[in-house]
């Protein structure tokens, strides 16, 4: 995202040195450490760089010497560029604007934050090592699996690189991932000694939910009773777009495959029921717990923080020309204009020393706009038709997205 709003499309060719320069410019927090969690590729990017710096070896050399070699995972490695050719490598696919399939690739150099490739056989070896460690100690794995506890006392799903989530009475440990045209997930149920591995070579896939459906089919009576379609009935009258009261966070409840589903930064996600009046989207890292209040609003617990969301009206006036103007963020050397441009209506254009990003603005509320795809922006995930929200106030604009919160650009008089 830092590349994107700096005007560099993720499909553009760039280097890790360039990515370090973009990262080094970031000078604000999404929230204070320990208060909440948003998955952070930058953290794993920097960890990869630190490991290489301290060891004096490449990430692939370390993988072979310390993990893949000793375990016999011959087909697992870091693939730095999507354009690399490896034996038996599956091509990655996505749909273009016309609905046709095309090859998908990014231009960034990847490290441990997302460039791993593997096979089913190798991943089964990896899951076996998770259950009975040959590489790493049991104490190390326990530390990685232990969920984080936030400052408010709420327990997260995420530990040190592993997700530990309970599903239908059994604990599942693993992690998922996504790259250009690919999705994956690994879930291991220790009590059942049962593992699931999903490696998908297209991006119209929700692997976390799919892994749970496989668990439903294979574990049967070892699990507590499954959610029934009628369990989501309290949400059927709640379909619509919801905005945080006093804030600018958005999510949408929509119908998918005949059932209510959650629409947000990760696309359209199936919903599980925790209790008669508590529901949670099936996502592997950050949890939203939804509780309809009966008056058209929904209470949400996010990382233990209580929020109230109200449904936005379905019909809204067109975007207001009053937000047109110039904006700046001097610390990030970002300059923006909002102007009316032909058929697109209002367009936000952000310029930095690295490039230009353009997004089309569609009104979602009286002071809130959805930022849809434009030049230097990736296509939205499956089921999601906006990438940023843009809030307008007397000081300027606030950009929010799945992983960037409250990025403020000040209005230029």
C-alpha positions in Angstrom: 0.0 0.0 0.0 2.9 2.4 0.7 4.1 1.8 -2.8 0.6 2.3 -4.2 -0.2 5.6 -2.6 3.3 6.8 -3.5 2.3 6.3 -7.1 4.1 3.1 -7.9 1.9 0.3 -9.1 2.6 -3.1 -7.5 2.9 -4.4 -11.1 5.7 -2.0 -11.9 9.3 -3.3 -11.8 11.0 -2.2 -8.6 13.8 -3.4 -6.3 14.1 -4.1 -2.6 16.4 -1.1 -2.2 13.6 1.0 -3.6 11.1 -0.6 -1.3 13.3 0.2 1.7 13.4 3.9 0.6 9.5 3.9 0.5 9.3 2.2 3.9 11.8 4.6 5.4 9.6 7.6 4.6 6.7 6.3 6.7 6.5 8.4 9.8 3.1 7.8 11.4 1.4 5.0 13.3 -1.9 3.3 12.6 -2.3 2.9 16.4 0.0 2.6 19.4 1.9 -0.7 19.7 0.0 -3.3 21.6 -3.4 -1.7 21.1 -4.6 -3.6 18.0 -3.4 -5.6 15.0 -3.3 -5.1 11.2 -1.3 -7.6 9.2 1.9 -6.0 8.1 4.0 -7.1 5.1 6.5 -4.4 5.9 7.3 -6.1 9.2 8.1 -9.4 7.5 10.0 -7.5 4.7 12.3 -5.9 7.3 12.7 -9.2 9.2 13.9 -10.8 6.0 16.4 -8.0 5.5 17.6 -8.3 9.1 18.1 -12.1 8.7 20.2 -11.6 5.6 22.2 -8.7 7.1 23.1 -10.6 10.3 23.8 -13.9 8.6 25.7 -12.6 5.5 23.7 -15.1 3.4 20.8 -14.9 1.1 17.3 -16.0 2.3 17.3 -19.0 -0.1 20.7 -20.1 1.2 19.5 -20.0 4.8 16.3 -21.8 3.9 18.2 -24.6 2.2 20.8 -24.9 5.0 18.5 -24.5 8.1 15.0 -25.7 7.1 14.3 -27.1 3.6 17.5 -29.2 3.3 17.3 -30.9 6.7 13.6 -31.6 6.3 13.8 -32.8 2.7 11.5 -30.1 1.3 13.2 -30.1 -2.1 10.5 -28.0 -3.9 10.2 -25.2 -1.4 12.1 -21.9 -1.8 11.9 -18.2 -2.1 10.9 -17.0 -5.6 12.0 -13.4 -5.7 10.2 -12.4 -8.9 7.0 -13.7 -10.4 8.7 -13.8 -13.8 11.1 -16.5 -12.6 10.9 -19.9 -14.3 11.0 -22.9 -12.0 10.3 -26.6 -12.8 6.6 -27.5 -12.5 5.6 -24.0 -11.4 1.9 -23.3 -11.8 1.0 -20.1 -13.5 -1.0 -17.6 -11.6 -4.3 -16.2 -12.9 -6.7 -13.3 -12.4 -9.7 -11.9 -14.2 -9.3 -8.7 -16.2 -11.9 -5.9 -16.5 -13.8 -7.9 -19.2 -14.0 -11.0 -17.1 -11.4 -12.9 -19.1 -8.6 -14.9 -17.4 -5.1 -13.5 -17.7 -1.7 -14.2 -16.2 -1.0 -12.2 -13.0 2.3 -11.0 -11.7 3.8 -8.3 -9.5 6.9 -6.3 -10.3 8.3 -6.1 -6.7 11.2 -8.2 -5.5 9.7 -10.5 -2.8 11.4 -11.8 0.3 10.1 -13.8 3.3 7.0 -11.5 3.3 5.4 -13.3 0.4 7.7 -15.0 -2.0 7.6 -18.6 -0.8 6.6 -21.4 -3.2 6.0 -25.0 -2.3 4.1 -28.2 -3.1 1.5 -30.3 -1.4 4.1 -33.0 -0.5 6.5 -30.4 1.0 3.8 -28.7 3.0 2.8 -32.0 4.5 6.4 -32.3 5.7 6.2 -28.8 7.1 2.9 -29.6 9.0 4.5 -32.8 10.4 7.4 -30.7 11.7 4.9 -28.3 13.3 3.4 -31.3 15.2 6.6 -33.1 16.0 9.5 -30.7 15.6 12.7 -31.8 13.9 13.6 -28.2 13.0 13.2 -25.7 15.9 12.4 -26.6 19.4 9.0 -27.4 20.9 9.4 -24.3 23.1 10.0 -22.1 20.0 6.9 -23.4 18.3 4.8 -22.9 21.4 6.0 -19.3 21.5 5.1 -18.8 17.8 1.6 -20.4 18.4 0.8 -18.5 21.6 -1.8 -15.8 20.7 -0.9 -12.2 21.4 -2.7 -10.4 24.2 -3.6 -6.8 23.5 -3.1 -4.0 26.1 -6.9 -4.2 26.8 -6.6 -7.9 27.7 -8.3 -9.2 24.6 -6.6 -12.3 23.0 -5.7 -12.1 19.3 -5.8 -15.0 16.8 -2.2 -14.1 15.8 1.0 -15.1 17.5 4.6 -14.8 16.2 3.9 -15.8 12.6 1.2 -18.4 13.3 -2.6 -18.1 13.6 -4.2 -20.1 16.4 -8.0 -20.2 16.0 -10.7 -22.4 17.4 -13.2 -23.8 15.0 -16.2 -25.9 16.1 -14.4 -26.8 19.4 -11.0 -27.7 17.9 -7.9 -25.6 17.7 -6.4 -25.0 14.3 -2.9 -23.7 13.8 -1.5 -22.3 10.5 -1.2 -19.3 8.2 -2.5 -18.2 4.8 -1.1 -16.0 2.1 -1.9 -14.2 -1.2 0.1 -12.9 -4.1 -0.7 -11.9 -7.6 -3.2 -14.5 -8.9 -2.6 -16.9 -6.0 -4.1 -17.8 -2.7 -3.0 -20.4 -0.1 -3.7 -21.6 3.4 -2.3 -24.2 5.8 -4.3 -25.4 8.8 -3.4 -28.1 11.3 -5.7 -29.5 14.0 -3.4 -31.0 16.7 -6.1 -32.8 18.6 -7.2 -34.6 15.5 -3.7 -34.9 14.0 -5.3 -33.6 10.8 -3.9 -31.1 8.3 -5.2 -29.2 5.4 -3.1 -27.5 2.7 -4.6 -25.3 -0.1 -2.4 -24.0 -2.9 -4.5 -22.0 -5.4 -3.2 -20.5 -8.7 -6.0 -17.9 -9.1 -7.3 -15.2 -6.8 -11.1 -16.0 -6.9 -10.6 -18.1 -3.9 -11.2 -17.7 -0.1 -8.7 -20.4 1.2 -9.4 -19.9 4.9 -13.1 -20.5 4.5 -12.4 -23.4 2.0 -10.1 -25.1 4.6 -12.9 -24.9 7.1 -15.4 -26.5 4.7 -12.8 -29.3 4.2 -12.6 -29.7 8.0 -16.4 -29.9 8.1 -16.4 -32.8 5.6 -13.5 -34.7 7.0 -13.6 -34.4 10.7 -17.4 -34.8 11.1 -18.4 -35.8 14.6 -15.0 -34.8 16.0 -16.2 -31.2 15.7 -19.1 -29.5 17.5 -22.3 -29.1 15.4 -21.8 -27.0 12.3 -23.4 -23.6 11.6 -26.6 -23.9 9.7 -27.9 -21.5 7.0 -30.7 -20.4 9.3 -28.2 -19.4 12.0 -27.4 -16.3 10.0 -31.0 -15.3 9.9 -30.5 -12.3 12.2 -28.2 -10.8 9.5 -30.5 -11.2 6.6 -32.3 -7.9 7.4 -29.0 -6.1 7.9 -27.7 -6.1 4.3 -26.1 -2.8 3.4 -23.0 -0.6 3.9 -22.1 0.2 7.5 -20.0 3.1 8.8 -18.3 3.4 12.2 -20.1 6.0 14.4 -17.6 8.9 14.9 -15.1 7.4 12.5 -14.7 6.4 8.9 -14.2 2.6 8.9 -16.6 0.8 6.5 -17.8 -2.7 5.9 -20.6 -4.2 3.9 -23.0 -7.0 4.6 -24.0 -8.6 1.2 -25.6 -11.8 0.0 -23.2 -14.4 -1.5 -24.4 -17.9 -2.5 -27.7 -17.1 -0.8 -26.3 -16.2 2.6 -25.1 -13.0 4.3 -21.4 -12.4 3.8 -18.9 -9.8 5.0 -17.4 -7.3 2.5 -14.3 -5.4 3.5 -10.6 -5.1 2.8 -10.1 -8.8 2.0 -13.1 -9.1 -0.3 -16.3 -11.1 0.3 -15.9 -13.5 3.2 -18.2 -16.1 4.7 -19.6 -15.5 8.2 -19.5 -17.9 11.1 -21.8 -17.8 14.2 -20.2 -17.7 17.6 -23.4 -17.3 19.6 -27.1 -16.5 18.8 -26.3 -12.8 18.5 -22.5 -12.9 17.7 -21.0 -13.4 14.3 -17.5 -13.3 12.9 -16.2 -13.2 9.3 -14.0 -16.1 8.5 -10.6 -14.4 8.2 -7.4 -15.7 9.4 -5.7 -12.9 11.3 -7.8 -9.9 12.4 -11.2 -10.7 13.8 -14.4 -8.6 13.8 -17.2 -9.8 16.1 -20.5 -8.5 14.9 -23.6 -8.1 17.1 -26.8 -6.7 15.6 -28.5 -4.3 18.1 -32.0 -4.7 16.8 -32.3 -1.0 15.8 -30.6 -1.3 12.4 -27.1 -0.8 13.9 -24.3 -3.3 14.5 -21.9 -3.4 17.5 -18.4 -4.5 16.5 -15.6 -5.7 18.7 -12.3 -5.2 16.8 -9.2 -6.3 18.7 -11.4 -5.9 21.9 -12.3 -2.3 21.1 -16.0 -1.7 21.0 -17.4 0.3 18.1 -20.9 1.0 16.8 -21.7 1.0 13.1 -24.8 2.4 11.4 -26.2 1.5 8.0 -25.6 4.1 5.3 -28.5 5.1 3.0 -28.7 3.2 -0.2 -29.2 6.3 -2.3 -26.7 9.2 -2.0 -26.3 12.4 -3.9 -23.5 12.7 -6.4 -20.0 13.6 -5.3 -19.7 17.2 -4.1 -17.5 19.6 -6.0 -16.9 21.4 -2.7 -14.1 18.9 -1.9 -12.2 19.9 -5.1 -8.8 21.5 -4.3 -5.2 20.9 -3.4 -3.8 18.9 -0.5 -0.4 17.9 0.8 1.6 15.7 3.2 5.0 17.3 3.5 6.5 14.5 5.6 5.8 12.0 2.8 6.4 14.5 0.0 2.8 13.8 -1.2 0.8 16.3 -3.1 -2.9 15.7 -4.1 -5.6 17.3 -6.2 -9.3 16.6 -6.3 -10.9 17.7 -9.5 -13.8 16.9 -11.8 -12.6 15.0 -14.9 -15.1 14.2 -17.6 -17.0 10.9 -17.4 -15.1 9.8 -14.2 -16.5 12.7 -12.1 -14.4 13.5 -9.1 -10.8 12.2 -9.4 -8.2 12.2 -6.6 -4.6 12.3 -8.0 -1.7 11.9 -5.6 1.8 12.8 -6.7 5.0 12.0 -4.9 8.7 11.9 -5.9 8.2 8.3 -6.9 5.1 8.5 -9.1 1.4 9.3 -9.5 -1.7 7.5 -8.2 -5.2 8.2 -9.5 -8.5 7.1 -8.0 -12.1 7.8 -8.9 -14.2 9.0 -6.0 -17.8 7.8 -5.4 -19.8 9.2 -2.5 -20.6 6.8 0.3 -21.8 9.4 3.0 -22.0 13.1 3.3 -18.3 13.4 4.0 -16.9 10.0 2.9 -16.0 8.7 -0.5 -14.9 5.4 -1.9 -11.7 5.4 -3.8 -12.0 3.0 -6.8 -9.3 1.8 -9.1 -7.3 4.1 -11.4 -3.8 4.2 -12.8 -1.1 2.9 -10.5 -3.7 1.1 -8.4 -4.2 -2.7 -8.3 -7.5 -4.3 -9.1 -9.7 -4.8 -6.0 -9.8 -8.2 -4.3 -12.7 -10.5 -5.3 -16.0 -9.1 -4.2 -14.6 -5.7 -3.2 -15.2 -2.6 -5.3 -13.1 0.0 -3.4 -9.6 0.1 -2.2 -9.5 3.3 -0.1 -12.0 5.5 1.7 -11.4 9.3 1.6 -12.9 11.4 4.4 -13.2 15.2 3.9 -13.2 17.7 6.8 -12.2 21.3 7.3 -8.5 20.4 7.7 -8.1 18.3 4.6 -8.6 14.6 3.6 -8.0 11.3 5.5 -7.1 8.2 3.5 -8.0 4.8 5.0 -7.7 1.3 3.7 -7.3 -2.3 4.9 -3.8 -1.6 6.2 -3.3 2.2 6.2 -5.3 4.2 8.8 -5.8 7.9 9.0 -3.2 9.1 6.4 -3.9 12.9 6.5 -3.2 15.3 3.7 -3.7 18.9 4.7 -5.8 21.3 2.5 -3.7 23.9 0.8 -5.3 27.4 1.0 
